[in-house]
């Protein structure tokens, strides 16, 4: 599949100005400093400029490279300030890069902020034609799509009202409808859908899927809604401090993002971890595997999950309830273990003790999970912490695991299949064998 976007060694630098602490900069100061700097440049044109403490170079993007193929649905994720919006502005030709090269094949429709490409004094009807003209559409093409745009945006009642009187939600409805329906080869959408209601967000995600899957267009989507990113996108780009730290399928990119990892992450043995907490209960040590033969927290699908911990308690009476939980990258609880469900009673005692819980053949889908622990004593919560992370990987448990990404589910189960061919005459149902109606 051919690449429609090719980014090579892309960088963008901004100059940040800092004001001297405790001093107000007046206009005369600006003019005086400008005159002094100009005189220095005239008298000493080749001299090095002295360091300027009031200005700082900030690299919003640093040496970013990737390719995007036609029909890809790309989720661009990262923390605030990672460089996502800067990247989209460069791809939309709003901002010029400091260095590097961007090659784009096809028309780009961008929705980067509320009101992108709209003139506030014009009506919704006029802005549809204006935006279409900016995208290079003819008047006939815009007329052909006009009814679809209005119907999708659900703003027919206010179509002849200046958009400056629209709410932010109405603004985004119309802007997205225009961007998605005027047949751009590349659709770029930033966080703006967040101002719409849940029903409209779902509608927009469905439209972007149709635009990509059925019409073969490319979608670049930035959002902090991890569920929306996962449901829409098939590939992902993770930005961190202006660097592209991962460019892969969306599941692996989301796993790295939710785990707070970077490109140089090295996993430590959780059995060496110690969690120091305030009393009445302190976790001294914990691990996955066995205490004598610890294993990594990276497990294969279908293997046994064995969690152990050593704790210290000052409680002298009551029953203890240990609740282990696994949460997926969206924060959903997918697994809970606690001794109460098994009818296994643990009496509180002022001592140091060891506890172990095990599940045979854990078949959760591959991905990263957060392991949490709650400890209750006589219906009162005494401890609530996040112990660490468990990564589930593909294994020989399923021979066709490479197809799993296209059909995601929370768990994997073994199943037995059979297949046979029947002659057509053997599967005909005669009228006498049909069930009688009542």
C-alpha positions in Angstrom: 0.0 0.0 0.0 1.4 3.4 -1.0 2.3 6.0 1.6 0.2 9.2 1.4 2.2 10.9 4.2 5.9 10.7 4.6 7.6 12.6 7.4 11.4 12.7 7.4 13.5 14.1 10.3 10.9 16.7 11.2 11.7 19.3 13.8 10.0 22.5 15.0 11.6 25.0 17.3 10.0 27.9 19.2 11.7 30.7 21.0 10.3 31.2 24.5 10.7 34.6 26.2 11.3 34.8 30.0 10.9 38.1 31.9 13.4 38.9 34.6 12.0 38.1 37.9 10.7 41.1 39.9 11.1 43.5 37.1 8.5 45.1 34.9 9.6 45.5 31.3 8.4 48.9 30.0 8.3 50.0 26.3 11.4 52.2 26.8 13.3 49.1 27.9 12.3 47.2 24.8 13.3 50.2 22.5 16.6 50.7 24.4 17.6 47.0 24.2 16.7 46.9 20.5 18.8 49.9 19.7 21.8 48.5 21.7 21.6 45.1 19.9 21.3 46.8 16.5 24.4 48.9 17.2 26.4 45.9 18.2 25.4 44.1 15.0 26.5 47.1 12.9 29.8 47.7 14.7 30.6 44.0 15.1 28.8 42.0 12.5 30.8 38.8 12.9 31.1 38.8 16.7 29.3 36.1 18.6 26.2 37.3 20.4 26.3 37.0 24.2 24.0 34.5 25.7 20.5 35.8 26.3 18.9 34.6 29.6 15.6 36.0 28.6 15.1 33.7 25.6 15.1 30.0 25.4 14.8 27.6 22.5 12.0 25.1 22.9 11.8 22.1 20.5 8.2 21.1 20.1 9.3 18.3 17.7 12.7 16.7 17.4 13.7 14.5 14.5 10.3 12.8 14.0 10.0 10.3 11.1 7.2 8.0 10.0 5.1 7.0 7.1 1.3 6.7 6.9 -0.4 4.5 4.2 -3.6 5.2 2.4 -6.6 4.1 4.4 -4.8 4.0 7.7 -6.6 5.3 10.8 -3.8 6.7 12.9 -4.2 7.7 16.5 -1.6 10.3 17.7 -1.3 10.1 21.5 0.9 11.6 24.2 0.7 13.8 27.2 -0.1 17.5 27.0 2.9 19.3 25.5 4.2 16.2 23.7 3.9 17.9 20.3 0.7 16.4 18.9 -1.0 19.7 17.9 2.3 21.1 16.4 2.6 18.0 14.3 -0.9 18.3 13.0 -0.4 22.0 12.2 2.6 21.2 10.1 0.8 18.4 8.3 -2.1 20.8 7.6 0.4 23.4 6.3 -0.6 25.9 8.9 2.9 26.0 10.4 6.3 25.6 8.7 8.8 23.1 10.2 12.2 24.3 11.4 13.9 21.4 9.6 12.9 18.2 8.0 10.6 17.3 5.2 6.9 16.4 4.8 5.4 14.8 1.7 1.6 14.6 1.4 -0.4 13.1 -1.5 -3.9 14.4 -1.7 -6.2 17.1 -0.2 -6.1 17.6 3.6 -9.2 18.6 5.6 -8.2 19.7 9.1 -10.4 20.2 12.2 -7.8 21.4 14.8 -9.8 23.7 17.0 -13.4 24.9 17.3 -14.2 27.1 14.3 -11.3 26.1 12.1 -11.7 27.6 8.7 -15.0 29.3 9.5 -15.7 33.0 9.3 -17.7 34.1 12.4 -19.8 36.8 10.5 -21.0 34.4 7.8 -23.9 32.0 8.2 -23.6 28.3 8.5 -24.8 27.9 4.8 -22.1 30.4 3.6 -19.4 28.8 5.6 -20.1 25.4 4.1 -19.4 26.9 0.6 -16.4 28.8 1.9 -14.9 25.8 3.5 -15.5 23.7 0.5 -13.8 26.3 -1.7 -10.8 26.3 0.6 -10.5 22.5 0.2 -10.6 22.9 -3.6 -14.1 21.7 -4.2 -16.2 23.1 -7.0 -19.6 24.8 -6.3 -21.3 21.8 -8.0 -19.6 19.3 -5.7 -20.5 21.3 -2.6 -24.1 21.5 -3.7 -24.2 17.7 -4.2 -23.0 17.1 -0.6 -24.8 20.0 1.0 -27.9 18.1 2.2 -25.7 15.3 3.7 -23.7 17.9 5.6 -26.7 19.7 7.0 -28.4 16.4 8.0 -25.2 15.1 9.7 -24.6 18.3 11.6 -28.2 18.6 12.8 -28.1 22.4 12.6 -30.8 23.0 9.8 -32.8 25.3 12.1 -29.8 27.6 12.5 -28.3 27.3 9.0 -28.9 31.0 8.1 -27.6 32.3 11.4 -24.1 33.7 11.7 -21.9 31.0 13.2 -20.6 33.5 15.9 -23.9 32.9 17.6 -23.4 29.1 17.6 -22.5 27.2 20.7 -19.2 25.4 20.7 -21.0 22.1 20.2 -22.9 23.4 17.2 -19.7 24.8 15.8 -18.0 21.5 16.0 -21.0 19.6 14.5 -21.0 21.8 11.4 -17.2 21.9 11.1 -16.8 18.2 11.3 -19.6 17.5 8.9 -18.0 19.8 6.3 -14.5 18.3 6.8 -15.8 14.7 6.6 -18.2 15.1 3.7 -16.3 17.2 1.2 -14.2 14.2 0.1 -10.6 15.0 1.3 -8.1 12.3 0.8 -6.7 13.0 4.3 -8.9 13.9 7.3 -7.1 15.4 10.3 -9.0 15.7 13.6 -7.7 17.1 16.9 -9.3 17.0 20.3 -12.2 19.2 19.2 -14.8 16.3 19.3 -14.5 16.4 23.1 -16.9 19.4 23.2 -19.6 17.4 21.5 -22.1 15.2 23.3 -21.6 11.5 23.6 -24.1 10.6 20.9 -22.4 13.0 18.4 -18.9 11.7 19.3 -20.1 8.2 18.5 -21.6 9.4 15.3 -18.3 11.1 14.3 -16.3 8.0 15.1 -18.6 5.9 12.9 -18.2 8.4 10.1 -14.4 8.4 10.3 -14.5 4.6 10.2 -16.7 4.7 7.1 -14.4 7.3 5.5 -11.4 5.1 6.0 -12.7 1.5 5.6 -15.3 2.1 2.8 -13.9 5.0 1.0 -10.1 4.3 1.5 -9.2 7.7 2.9 -6.7 8.4 5.6 -7.6 9.6 9.1 -5.3 11.2 11.7 -7.0 11.4 15.1 -5.7 13.1 18.3 -7.7 12.5 21.5 -7.2 11.8 25.2 -10.2 9.5 25.0 -8.3 6.2 24.9 -11.5 4.2 24.3 -12.3 6.3 21.2 -8.7 5.9 19.9 -8.8 2.2 20.4 -12.1 1.7 18.7 -11.3 3.9 15.7 -7.6 3.5 14.9 -5.6 0.6 13.6 -2.1 2.2 14.0 -0.7 4.6 16.5 2.1 7.1 17.0 3.2 7.9 20.6 4.9 11.3 21.1 6.9 12.2 24.2 8.7 15.5 24.7 8.7 16.1 20.9 10.1 12.6 20.1 8.3 9.8 18.3 9.0 7.0 20.8 6.7 4.4 19.1 5.0 3.9 15.8 3.2 0.5 15.7 -0.2 -1.1 15.9 -2.6 0.7 18.1 -2.7 -1.9 20.9 1.1 -1.9 21.5 1.2 1.9 21.4 -1.7 2.3 23.9 0.0 -0.2 26.2 3.2 1.8 26.2 1.3 5.0 26.7 -0.9 3.7 29.6 2.1 2.1 31.3 3.9 5.4 31.3 6.8 3.9 29.4 9.3 5.4 27.0 11.4 3.9 24.2 14.3 3.0 26.5 12.2 1.4 29.3 13.8 -1.5 31.1 11.5 -3.6 33.2 12.6 -4.5 36.8 11.9 -7.6 38.6 8.7 -7.0 40.7 9.9 -9.5 43.3 12.5 -7.0 44.4 10.0 -4.2 44.8 9.1 -2.9 48.2 6.2 -0.7 49.0 6.5 1.3 52.2 3.1 2.4 53.6 1.8 3.7 56.8 0.4 1.3 59.3 -1.9 -0.5 60.3 -0.7 -2.7 57.4 2.5 -2.5 55.5 3.4 -4.5 52.3 7.1 -5.5 52.7 7.5 -7.5 49.5 5.5 -8.9 46.7 6.0 -10.7 43.5 4.6 -12.8 40.6 5.7 -16.5 40.5 7.0 -18.1 43.6 9.0 -16.6 46.5 11.9 -19.0 45.9 11.7 -19.1 42.2 10.5 -15.6 41.1 9.5 -15.0 37.5 9.1 -11.9 35.5 5.8 -10.1 35.5 5.6 -10.8 31.8 3.4 -13.8 31.3 2.2 -15.8 28.4 -1.5 -16.2 27.7 -2.6 -19.6 29.2 0.1 -19.7 31.9 -0.5 -19.7 35.6 -0.8 -16.4 37.5 0.7 -16.7 41.0 0.7 -13.6 43.2 2.4 -13.6 46.6 3.2 -10.9 49.2 4.7 -10.5 52.6 2.9 -8.0 54.9 3.2 -6.7 58.4 0.2 -5.9 60.5 -0.5 -4.3 63.9 -4.1 -5.5 63.9 -4.9 -7.9 66.6 -8.5 -9.0 65.9 -11.0 -9.4 63.1 -10.9 -11.2 59.7 -8.8 -9.9 56.8 -10.0 -9.7 53.2 -7.3 -9.5 50.5 -8.7 -8.3 47.2 -6.3 -8.4 44.1 -7.6 -6.8 41.0 -6.4 -6.4 37.4 -7.4 -3.4 35.4 -6.9 -2.9 31.7 -5.5 0.1 30.0 -8.9 1.9 30.2 -9.2 1.4 33.9 -11.8 -1.4 33.7 -11.6 -4.1 36.3 -11.2 -7.4 34.3 -10.3 -9.8 37.1 -10.8 -9.9 40.9 -9.4 -12.4 43.4 -10.2 -12.4 47.1 -10.1 -14.9 49.8 -13.7 -14.3 50.8 -15.1 -15.7 47.6 -13.2 -18.9 48.2 -14.4 -19.1 51.8 -10.7 -18.9 52.9 -10.6 -17.0 56.3 -7.5 -15.1 57.3 -7.4 -13.9 60.9 -5.7 -10.6 61.8 -2.6 -11.0 63.9 0.1 -8.6 65.0 2.9 -10.2 63.0 4.6 -10.5 59.7 2.9 -13.0 57.4 2.9 -14.4 53.9 -0.1 -14.9 51.5 -0.3 -16.5 48.1 -3.1 -16.5 45.5 -3.1 -18.4 42.2 -5.2 -18.7 39.0 -4.6 -21.6 36.7 -4.5 -20.9 32.9 -5.1 -17.1 32.9 -6.5 -16.4 29.4 -6.8 -12.6 29.4 -6.1 -11.0 26.0 -2.5 -9.8 25.4 -1.8 -6.4 26.8 -0.8 -4.5 29.9 -2.7 -4.7 33.2 -2.4 -2.9 36.5 -2.3 -5.0 39.6 -4.0 -3.5 42.6 -4.6 -4.6 46.1 -7.2 -3.7 48.8 -7.1 -5.1 52.3 -10.2 -5.0 54.4 -10.6 -5.7 58.1 -14.2 -6.3 59.3 -15.7 -4.3 56.4 -13.3 -1.4 56.9 -10.7 -0.7 54.2 -7.2 -0.6 55.6 -5.2 -0.5 52.5 -5.7 0.5 48.8 -2.6 0.5 46.6 -1.4 -0.2 43.1 1.3 -2.8 43.2 2.6 -2.8 39.7 2.0 -4.1 36.2 1.5 -7.5 34.5 2.0 -7.9 30.8 0.2 -10.7 28.9 1.9 -11.8 25.7 1.0 -14.1 22.9 2.1 -17.7 23.2 1.7 -21.0 21.4 -1.6 -21.2 23.3 -3.2 -19.9 20.1 -1.6 -20.8 16.8 -3.5 -18.0 15.0 -2.8 -15.2 17.5 -1.8 -12.8 14.8 -5.5 -12.5 13.8 -6.5 -11.5 17.3 -5.9 -7.7 16.8 -8.7 -7.6 14.2 -11.2 -9.2 16.6 -10.5 -7.9 20.1 -12.1 -9.3 23.2 -11.3 -9.2 26.9 -10.4 -12.9 27.2 -9.3 -15.9 25.1 -11.0 -19.2 25.4 -10.1 -22.6 23.8 -12.8 -23.9 21.5 -13.3 -27.0 19.4 -14.3 -26.8 15.8 -15.7 -29.2 13.3 -16.4 -28.9 9.6 -18.1 -31.0 7.0 -19.7 -30.8 3.5 -23.2 -31.9 2.8 -24.9 -32.6 -0.5 -27.6 -30.1 -1.3 -30.3 -32.8 -1.3 -29.3 -33.8 2.2 -30.2 -30.4 3.7 -33.5 -29.8 1.9 -36.4 -29.4 4.3 -39.7 -30.9 3.1 -43.0 -29.2 3.8 -43.9 -32.2 6.0 -40.9 -31.5 8.3 -41.6 -27.8 8.8 -42.9 -26.8 12.2 -46.7 -26.3 12.3 -47.9 -22.8 13.0 -50.4 -22.3 15.8 
